[in-house]
Amino acid sequence: MANISEQYVYSIRRYLRLNHTHFDAEITDLIGAARADLLLGGILPDKVNDENDPLIKRAIVVYVKAEFGLDNADGEKYRESYGMLKRHLMLSNEYTEEA
């Protein structure tokens, strides 16, 4: 799996509305888990690791929001949203078939 850039972690941190780096290790782990889950779903590695792809980034953001922290009242809502987005990506030839 490709490395996760500091800029990518920073951008994901912004979606979590965090102004500090205290949780960057957890965020990085969650990004890696989201990428691994997308790969298991059949999404192409080049797509999964593309930090500029807006749909992949959105899926990763929603995954991180679902799993971040211990007391996450909105976790189930985000898990459902992630599952729907993942299914759409899995059904897209652009994300599952080599060019």
C-alpha positions as CSV (number, residue, x, y, z in Angstrom):
1,M,0.0,0.0,0.0
2,A,1.2,3.5,-0.8
3,N,2.5,5.9,1.8
4,I,0.1,8.4,3.3
5,S,1.3,12.0,2.8
6,E,1.3,14.5,5.7
7,Q,-0.8,16.8,3.5
8,Y,-3.5,14.0,3.2
9,V,-3.5,13.4,7.0
10,Y,-3.8,17.2,7.5
11,S,-6.7,17.4,5.1
12,I,-8.5,14.5,6.8
13,R,-7.8,16.1,10.2
14,R,-9.6,19.3,9.0
15,Y,-12.7,17.2,8.2
16,L,-12.6,16.0,11.9
17,R,-12.4,19.7,12.9
18,L,-9.1,19.1,14.7
19,N,-6.5,21.8,15.0
20,H,-3.7,19.7,16.6
21,T,-1.7,16.6,15.7
22,H,-2.4,14.6,18.8
23,F,-4.5,12.0,17.0
24,D,-2.5,11.8,13.7
25,A,-1.4,8.2,14.4
26,E,-5.0,7.1,14.8
27,I,-6.0,9.1,11.7
28,T,-3.2,7.5,9.7
29,D,-4.2,4.0,10.9
30,L,-7.8,4.7,9.9
31,I,-6.8,6.0,6.5
32,G,-4.8,2.7,6.0
33,A,-7.8,0.7,7.2
34,A,-10.1,2.5,4.8
35,R,-7.7,1.9,1.9
36,A,-7.4,-1.8,2.8
37,D,-11.2,-2.1,2.9
38,L,-11.6,-0.5,-0.5
39,L,-9.0,-2.9,-1.9
40,L,-10.9,-5.8,-0.5
41,G,-13.9,-4.5,-2.3
42,G,-12.1,-4.7,-5.6
43,I,-11.2,-1.1,-6.1
44,L,-8.0,-0.8,-8.1
45,P,-4.9,0.0,-6.0
46,D,-4.0,3.0,-8.2
47,K,-7.4,4.5,-7.5
48,V,-7.4,3.6,-3.7
49,N,-4.0,5.3,-3.3
50,D,-4.8,8.4,-5.4
51,E,-4.9,11.2,-2.9
52,N,-6.4,13.5,-5.5
53,D,-9.4,11.4,-6.4
54,P,-12.4,13.2,-4.9
55,L,-14.6,10.0,-4.6
56,I,-11.9,8.0,-2.9
57,K,-11.1,10.9,-0.6
58,R,-14.8,11.2,0.3
59,A,-15.0,7.5,1.1
60,I,-11.9,7.7,3.3
61,V,-13.2,10.8,5.1
62,V,-16.5,9.1,5.8
63,Y,-14.8,5.9,7.0
64,V,-12.5,7.9,9.3
65,K,-15.5,9.9,10.7
66,A,-17.3,6.6,11.4
67,E,-14.4,5.0,13.2
68,F,-12.6,7.9,14.9
69,G,-12.7,8.2,18.7
70,L,-14.3,6.1,21.3
71,D,-17.6,7.9,21.9
72,N,-18.9,8.5,18.4
73,A,-22.7,9.1,18.4
74,D,-22.7,9.5,14.6
75,G,-20.6,6.5,13.9
76,E,-23.4,4.3,12.6
77,K,-24.7,7.0,10.3
78,Y,-21.2,7.4,8.8
79,R,-20.7,3.7,8.5
80,E,-23.9,3.5,6.4
81,S,-22.8,6.3,4.2
82,Y,-19.4,4.7,3.7
83,G,-21.0,1.4,2.8
84,M,-23.2,3.1,0.2
85,L,-20.3,5.0,-1.3
86,K,-18.1,1.9,-1.4
87,R,-20.9,0.0,-3.2
88,H,-21.1,2.7,-5.8
89,L,-17.3,2.6,-6.4
90,M,-17.4,-1.2,-6.6
91,L,-20.0,-1.0,-9.3
92,S,-18.1,1.5,-11.4
93,N,-15.9,0.1,-14.2
94,E,-13.6,3.2,-13.8
95,Y,-12.7,2.1,-10.3
96,T,-12.6,-1.7,-10.8
97,E,-11.2,-2.4,-14.2
98,E,-7.8,-1.7,-15.7
99,A,-7.8,0.8,-18.6
